């Protein structure tokens, strides 16, 4: 938990910039979100349609990182300190 509080003041884009280049291509299992790209809402007031695939992938990965950091971890078993 101390590791997460260390990065609490950084934006998701900053964290993505610093941690994604450190991963090698063989360990990175996140591919292009093709299905999400095709299923973008066309006439939505809540979300903007992104036609550039690179920009879409960038914003999708930022959203994925934000969802992962906001997710609550329910640890089962003995607590590790």
The first five atom37 places (N, CA, C, CB, O) and aatype in JSON, in Angstrom:
{
  "aatype": [20, 20, 20, 20, 20, 20, 20, 20, 20, 20, 20, 20, 20, 20, 20, 20, 20, 20, 20, 20, 20, 20, 20, 20, 20, 20, 20, 20, 20, 20, 20, 20, 20, 20, 20, 20, 20, 20, 20, 20, 20, 20, 20, 20, 20, 20, 20, 20, 20, 20, 20, 20, 20, 20, 20, 20, 20, 20, 20, 20, 20, 20, 20, 20, 20, 20, 20, 20, 20, 20, 20, 20, 20, 20, 20, 20, 20, 20, 20, 20, 20],
  "atom_mask": [
    [1, 1, 1, 1, 1],
    [1, 1, 1, 1, 1],
    [1, 1, 1, 1, 1],
    [1, 1, 1, 1, 1],
    [1, 1, 1, 1, 1],
    [1, 1, 1, 1, 1],
    [1, 1, 1, 1, 1],
    [1, 1, 1, 1, 1],
    [1, 1, 1, 1, 1],
    [1, 1, 1, 1, 1],
    [1, 1, 1, 1, 1],
    [1, 1, 1, 1, 1],
    [1, 1, 1, 1, 1],
    [1, 1, 1, 1, 1],
    [1, 1, 1, 1, 1],
    [1, 1, 1, 1, 1],
    [1, 1, 1, 1, 1],
    [1, 1, 1, 1, 1],
    [1, 1, 1, 1, 1],
    [1, 1, 1, 1, 1],
    [1, 1, 1, 1, 1],
    [1, 1, 1, 1, 1],
    [1, 1, 1, 1, 1],
    [1, 1, 1, 1, 1],
    [1, 1, 1, 1, 1],
    [1, 1, 1, 1, 1],
    [1, 1, 1, 1, 1],
    [1, 1, 1, 1, 1],
    [1, 1, 1, 1, 1],
    [1, 1, 1, 1, 1],
    [1, 1, 1, 1, 1],
    [1, 1, 1, 1, 1],
    [1, 1, 1, 1, 1],
    [1, 1, 1, 1, 1],
    [1, 1, 1, 1, 1],
    [1, 1, 1, 1, 1],
    [1, 1, 1, 1, 1],
    [1, 1, 1, 1, 1],
    [1, 1, 1, 1, 1],
    [1, 1, 1, 1, 1],
    [1, 1, 1, 1, 1],
    [1, 1, 1, 1, 1],
    [1, 1, 1, 1, 1],
    [1, 1, 1, 1, 1],
    [1, 1, 1, 1, 1],
    [1, 1, 1, 1, 1],
    [1, 1, 1, 1, 1],
    [1, 1, 1, 1, 1],
    [1, 1, 1, 1, 1],
    [1, 1, 1, 1, 1],
    [1, 1, 1, 1, 1],
    [1, 1, 1, 1, 1],
    [1, 1, 1, 1, 1],
    [1, 1, 1, 1, 1],
    [1, 1, 1, 1, 1],
    [1, 1, 1, 1, 1],
    [1, 1, 1, 1, 1],
    [1, 1, 1, 1, 1],
    [1, 1, 1, 1, 1],
    [1, 1, 1, 1, 1],
    [1, 1, 1, 1, 1],
    [1, 1, 1, 1, 1],
    [1, 1, 1, 1, 1],
    [1, 1, 1, 1, 1],
    [1, 1, 1, 1, 1],
    [1, 1, 1, 1, 1],
    [1, 1, 1, 1, 1],
    [1, 1, 1, 1, 1],
    [1, 1, 1, 1, 1],
    [1, 1, 1, 1, 1],
    [1, 1, 1, 1, 1],
    [1, 1, 1, 1, 1],
    [1, 1, 1, 1, 1],
    [1, 1, 1, 1, 1],
    [1, 1, 1, 1, 1],
    [1, 1, 1, 1, 1],
    [1, 1, 1, 1, 1],
    [1, 1, 1, 1, 1],
    [1, 1, 1, 1, 1],
    [1, 1, 1, 1, 1],
    [1, 1, 1, 1, 1]
  ],
  "atom_positions": [
    [[0.82, -1.19, 0.0], [0.0, 0.0, 0.0], [0.87, 1.26, 0.0], [-0.93, 0.0, 1.2], [0.47, 2.29, -0.55]],
    [[2.04, 1.17, 0.61], [2.93, 2.32, 0.66], [3.4, 2.72, -0.73], [4.13, 2.03, 1.55], [3.65, 3.89, -1.0]],
    [[3.51, 1.74, -1.61], [3.94, 2.03, -2.98], [2.89, 2.85, -3.7], [4.23, 0.73, -3.75], [3.22, 3.78, -4.44]],
    [[1.61, 2.52, -3.5], [0.54, 3.26, -4.17], [0.43, 4.69, -3.65], [-0.78, 2.54, -3.99], [0.15, 5.6, -4.42]],
    [[0.64, 4.9, -2.35], [0.54, 6.25, -1.82], [1.7, 7.11, -2.29], [0.49, 6.22, -0.3], [1.59, 8.33, -2.34]],
    [[2.81, 6.49, -2.64], [3.95, 7.23, -3.15], [3.61, 7.89, -4.48], [5.17, 6.3, -3.32], [4.12, 8.97, -4.78]],
    [[2.76, 7.26, -5.29], [2.41, 7.77, -6.61], [1.06, 8.47, -6.64], [2.42, 6.65, -7.6], [0.53, 8.73, -7.72]],
    [[0.49, 8.76, -5.48], [-0.86, 9.32, -5.43], [-0.94, 10.72, -6.04], [-1.34, 9.37, -4.0], [-2.0, 11.11, -6.52]],
    [[0.15, 11.47, -6.02], [0.12, 12.84, -6.53], [0.36, 12.94, -8.02], [1.15, 13.66, -5.81], [0.28, 14.04, -8.58]],
    [[0.63, 11.85, -8.68], [0.91, 11.87, -10.12], [-0.36, 11.55, -10.9], [2.02, 10.87, -10.47], [-1.22, 10.8, -10.44]],
    [[-0.47, 12.13, -12.09], [-1.62, 11.84, -12.94], [-1.41, 10.48, -13.6], [-1.82, 12.95, -14.01], [-0.3, 9.96, -13.63]],
    [[-2.49, 9.93, -14.13], [-2.4, 8.63, -14.8], [-1.52, 8.71, -16.03], [-3.8, 8.13, -15.19], [-0.8, 7.76, -16.35]],
    [[-1.56, 9.84, -16.73], [-0.72, 9.99, -17.93], [0.76, 9.99, -17.57], [-1.08, 11.28, -18.67], [1.57, 9.42, -18.29]],
    [[1.11, 10.61, -16.45], [2.5, 10.62, -16.01], [2.95, 9.23, -15.63], [2.69, 11.58, -14.84], [4.05, 8.8, -15.99]],
    [[2.11, 8.51, -14.9], [2.47, 7.14, -14.52], [2.61, 6.25, -15.74], [1.41, 6.55, -13.58], [3.52, 5.42, -15.81]],
    [[1.72, 6.43, -16.7], [1.79, 5.63, -17.93], [3.08, 5.93, -18.68], [0.58, 5.91, -18.82], [3.71, 5.02, -19.22]],
    [[3.47, 7.18, -18.73], [4.69, 7.57, -19.45], [5.92, 6.93, -18.81], [4.83, 9.1, -19.46], [6.83, 6.49, -19.51]],
    [[5.96, 6.89, -17.49], [7.16, 6.38, -16.82], [7.21, 4.86, -16.73], [7.24, 6.95, -15.44], [8.3, 4.29, -16.76]],
    [[6.07, 4.19, -16.64], [6.11, 2.75, -16.41], [5.95, 1.91, -17.66], [5.06, 2.38, -15.45], [6.47, 0.79, -17.7]],
    [[5.27, 2.39, -18.67], [5.08, 1.58, -19.88], [6.37, 1.37, -20.64], [4.06, 2.23, -20.77], [6.6, 0.24, -21.1]],
    [[7.25, 2.37, -20.83], [8.49, 2.1, -21.55], [9.41, 1.1, -20.84], [9.24, 3.38, -21.77], [10.28, 0.51, -21.49]],
    [[9.24, 0.9, -19.53], [10.09, -0.03, -18.8], [9.74, -1.48, -19.09], [9.99, 0.24, -17.33], [10.57, -2.36, -18.89]],
    [[8.54, -1.74, -19.54], [8.13, -3.11, -19.81], [8.62, -3.53, -21.19], [6.59, -3.26, -19.72], [8.56, -2.75, -22.14]],
    [[9.1, -4.74, -21.28], [9.54, -5.23, -22.58], [8.33, -5.66, -23.39], [10.54, -6.4, -22.43], [7.26, -5.91, -22.83]],
    [[8.49, -5.73, -24.69], [7.37, -6.06, -25.57], [6.85, -7.47, -25.33], [7.79, -5.91, -27.03], [5.66, -7.72, -25.51]],
    [[7.71, -8.38, -24.93], [7.26, -9.76, -24.73], [6.42, -9.91, -23.46], [8.46, -10.7, -24.65], [5.62, -10.84, -23.37]],
    [[6.57, -9.01, -22.49], [5.8, -9.08, -21.26], [4.55, -8.2, -21.3], [6.65, -8.68, -20.09], [3.72, -8.28, -20.4]],
    [[4.42, -7.39, -22.31], [3.28, -6.5, -22.43], [2.17, -7.23, -23.18], [3.66, -5.18, -23.15], [2.26, -7.41, -24.4]],
    [[1.13, -7.65, -22.46], [0.04, -8.39, -23.09], [-1.11, -7.5, -23.52], [-0.47, -9.45, -22.13], [-2.09, -7.98, -24.08]],
    [[-1.01, -6.19, -23.27], [-2.06, -5.27, -23.67], [-1.85, -4.92, -25.13], [-2.08, -3.98, -22.77], [-0.9, -4.21, -25.48]],
    [[-2.72, -5.4, -25.97], [-2.64, -5.11, -27.4], [-3.59, -3.96, -27.72], [-2.99, -6.37, -28.25], [-4.21, -3.39, -26.83]],
    [[-3.69, -3.63, -28.99], [-4.58, -2.55, -29.39], [-6.02, -2.92, -29.06], [-4.42, -2.23, -30.9], [-6.46, -4.02, -29.4]],
    [[-6.77, -2.03, -28.42], [-8.16, -2.31, -28.06], [-9.09, -2.18, -29.27], [-8.63, -1.37, -26.94], [-9.87, -1.24, -29.37]],
    [[-8.98, -3.13, -30.17], [-9.68, -3.06, -31.45], [-11.2, -3.03, -31.27], [-9.3, -4.24, -32.32], [-11.88, -2.21, -31.89]],
    [[-11.73, -3.91, -30.44], [-13.18, -3.97, -30.25], [-13.71, -2.69, -29.62], [-13.56, -5.18, -29.39], [-14.77, -2.2, -30.02]],
    [[-13.0, -2.14, -28.64], [-13.42, -0.9, -28.01], [-13.35, 0.26, -29.0], [-12.55, -0.6, -26.78], [-14.18, 1.18, -28.96]],
    [[-12.36, 0.22, -29.89], [-12.22, 1.26, -30.92], [-13.41, 1.23, -31.87], [-10.9, 1.08, -31.7], [-13.94, 2.28, -32.24]],
    [[-13.83, 0.04, -32.26], [-14.96, -0.09, -33.18], [-16.29, 0.23, -32.52], [-15.01, -1.48, -33.77], [-17.22, 0.66, -33.2]],
    [[-16.4, 0.04, -31.23], [-17.66, 0.25, -30.51], [-17.75, 1.61, -29.83], [-17.84, -0.83, -29.49], [-18.49, 1.76, -28.85]],
    [[-17.03, 2.58, -30.31], [-17.13, 3.92, -29.75], [-18.51, 4.5, -30.05], [-16.02, 4.85, -30.32], [-19.03, 4.32, -31.15]],
    [[-19.11, 5.19, -29.09], [-20.39, 5.84, -29.37], [-20.2, 6.98, -30.37], [-21.03, 6.36, -28.07], [-19.32, 7.82, -30.21]],
    [[-21.04, 7.0, -31.39], [-20.9, 8.0, -32.45], [-21.47, 9.36, -32.06], [-21.57, 7.51, -33.7], [-20.84, 10.39, -32.3]],
    [[-22.65, 9.37, -31.47], [-23.33, 10.62, -31.18], [-23.57, 10.77, -29.69], [-24.67, 10.7, -31.94], [-24.71, 10.97, -29.25]],
    [[-22.52, 10.67, -28.92], [-22.64, 10.77, -27.47], [-22.14, 12.13, -26.99], [-21.85, 9.64, -26.78], [-21.13, 12.64, -27.47]],
    [[-22.87, 12.7, -26.04], [-22.43, 13.96, -25.44], [-21.4, 13.71, -24.34], [-23.63, 14.74, -24.88], [-20.65, 14.61, -23.96]],
    [[-21.36, 12.49, -23.83], [-20.48, 12.17, -22.71], [-19.06, 11.85, -23.14], [-21.03, 11.01, -21.93], [-18.11, 12.13, -22.42]],
    [[-18.9, 11.26, -24.31], [-17.56, 10.87, -24.75], [-17.3, 11.37, -26.17], [-17.38, 9.34, -24.69], [-18.21, 11.48, -26.99]],
    [[-16.05, 11.67, -26.42], [-15.65, 12.2, -27.72], [-15.25, 11.05, -28.63], [-14.49, 13.22, -27.56], [-14.57, 10.12, -28.2]],
    [[-15.67, 11.11, -29.88], [-15.29, 10.1, -30.87], [-13.84, 10.36, -31.28], [-16.23, 10.13, -32.11], [-13.5, 11.46, -31.71]],
    [[-13.01, 9.35, -31.16], [-11.6, 9.47, -31.53], [-11.33, 8.6, -32.74], [-10.66, 9.08, -30.34], [-11.39, 7.37, -32.65]],
    [[-11.05, 9.22, -33.87], [-10.82, 8.47, -35.11], [-9.36, 8.06, -35.29], [-11.26, 9.3, -36.29], [-9.08, 7.11, -36.02]],
    [[-8.45, 8.76, -34.66], [-7.04, 8.42, -34.74], [-6.78, 7.21, -33.84], [-6.13, 9.63, -34.34], [-6.95, 7.31, -32.63]],
    [[-6.37, 6.06, -34.4], [-6.18, 4.86, -33.59], [-5.11, 5.0, -32.51], [-5.83, 3.7, -34.48], [-5.24, 4.44, -31.43]],
    [[-4.06, 5.75, -32.8], [-3.0, 5.91, -31.8], [-3.47, 6.75, -30.62], [-1.77, 6.57, -32.43], [-3.17, 6.43, -29.47]],
    [[-4.21, 7.81, -30.9], [-4.76, 8.62, -29.81], [-5.77, 7.83, -29.0], [-5.4, 9.9, -30.36], [-5.82, 7.93, -27.78]],
    [[-6.6, 7.05, -29.7], [-7.58, 6.24, -29.0], [-6.89, 5.24, -28.08], [-8.5, 5.51, -29.99], [-7.28, 5.09, -26.92]],
    [[-5.87, 4.55, -28.59], [-5.15, 3.56, -27.78], [-4.49, 4.22, -26.58], [-4.09, 2.83, -28.63], [-4.48, 3.66, -25.49]],
    [[-3.93, 5.42, -26.78], [-3.3, 6.14, -25.68], [-4.32, 6.49, -24.59], [-2.63, 7.43, -26.2], [-4.08, 6.24, -23.41]],
    [[-5.45, 7.06, -24.99], [-6.47, 7.43, -24.01], [-7.1, 6.21, -23.36], [-7.54, 8.3, -24.66], [-7.47, 6.25, -22.19]],
    [[-7.23, 5.12, -24.12], [-7.8, 3.89, -23.56], [-6.86, 3.31, -22.5], [-8.06, 2.85, -24.67], [-7.32, 2.84, -21.46]],
    [[-5.55, 3.34, -22.76], [-4.58, 2.82, -21.78], [-4.54, 3.69, -20.53], [-3.19, 2.75, -22.41], [-4.37, 3.17, -19.42]],
    [[-4.7, 5.0, -20.69], [-4.77, 5.87, -19.52], [-6.01, 5.52, -18.69], [-4.81, 7.36, -19.94], [-5.93, 5.43, -17.46]],
    [[-7.14, 5.32, -19.35], [-8.35, 4.92, -18.64], [-8.2, 3.58, -17.96], [-9.53, 4.88, -19.59], [-8.69, 3.39, -16.84]],
    [[-7.53, 2.64, -18.62], [-7.29, 1.33, -18.02], [-6.43, 1.46, -16.77], [-6.61, 0.39, -19.04], [-6.71, 0.82, -15.76]],
    [[-5.4, 2.27, -16.84], [-4.54, 2.49, -15.68], [-5.32, 3.14, -14.54], [-3.34, 3.36, -16.06], [-5.15, 2.76, -13.38]],
    [[-6.17, 4.11, -14.85], [-6.97, 4.75, -13.82], [-7.94, 3.76, -13.18], [-7.75, 5.94, -14.39], [-8.12, 3.77, -11.97]],
    [[-8.56, 2.91, -14.0], [-9.47, 1.9, -13.45], [-8.73, 0.9, -12.57], [-10.19, 1.15, -14.58], [-9.25, 0.48, -11.53]],
    [[-7.52, 0.53, -12.96], [-6.74, -0.42, -12.15], [-6.32, 0.21, -10.83], [-5.49, -0.88, -12.93], [-6.35, -0.46, -9.8]],
    [[-5.93, 1.48, -10.84], [-5.52, 2.13, -9.6], [-6.69, 2.41, -8.68], [-4.8, 3.43, -9.92], [-6.52, 2.45, -7.46]],
    [[-7.88, 2.59, -9.23], [-9.06, 2.85, -8.41], [-9.71, 1.58, -7.88], [-10.07, 3.63, -9.21], [-10.58, 1.65, -7.01]],
    [[-9.31, 0.45, -8.39], [-9.93, -0.82, -8.01], [-9.53, -1.2, -6.59], [-9.54, -1.93, -8.99], [-8.37, -1.07, -6.2]],
    [[-10.48, -1.67, -5.84], [-10.23, -2.1, -4.48], [-9.74, -3.55, -4.5], [-11.49, -1.96, -3.6], [-10.3, -4.39, -5.2]],
    [[-8.72, -3.81, -3.74], [-8.17, -5.16, -3.67], [-8.74, -5.83, -2.43], [-6.61, -5.14, -3.63], [-8.58, -5.33, -1.31]],
    [[-9.39, -6.96, -2.63], [-9.95, -7.72, -1.52], [-9.02, -8.9, -1.27], [-11.41, -8.2, -1.82], [-9.14, -9.95, -1.91]],
    [[-8.08, -8.72, -0.36], [-7.11, -9.77, -0.07], [-7.77, -10.83, 0.8], [-5.85, -9.19, 0.63], [-8.38, -10.53, 1.82]],
    [[-7.63, -12.07, 0.38], [-8.15, -13.19, 1.16], [-6.96, -13.93, 1.74], [-9.04, -14.14, 0.29], [-5.97, -14.2, 1.06]],
    [[-7.06, -14.25, 3.01], [-5.96, -14.94, 3.66], [-5.24, -14.01, 4.61], [-4.99, -15.5, 2.63], [-5.72, -12.91, 4.91]],
    [[-4.09, -14.45, 5.1], [-3.36, -13.64, 6.08], [-2.83, -12.35, 5.45], [-2.22, -14.44, 6.68], [-2.41, -12.33, 4.3]],
    [[-2.86, -11.31, 6.24], [-2.35, -10.02, 5.78], [-0.83, -10.04, 5.75], [-2.87, -8.87, 6.67], [-0.2, -10.53, 6.68]],
    [[-0.26, -9.51, 4.7], [1.19, -9.4, 4.61], [1.58, -7.96, 4.86], [1.71, -9.89, 3.24], [1.0, -7.05, 4.28]],
    [[2.56, -7.75, 5.71], [3.01, -6.39, 6.03], [4.38, -6.15, 5.49], [3.01, -6.15, 7.54], [4.93, -5.06, 5.66]]
  ]
}
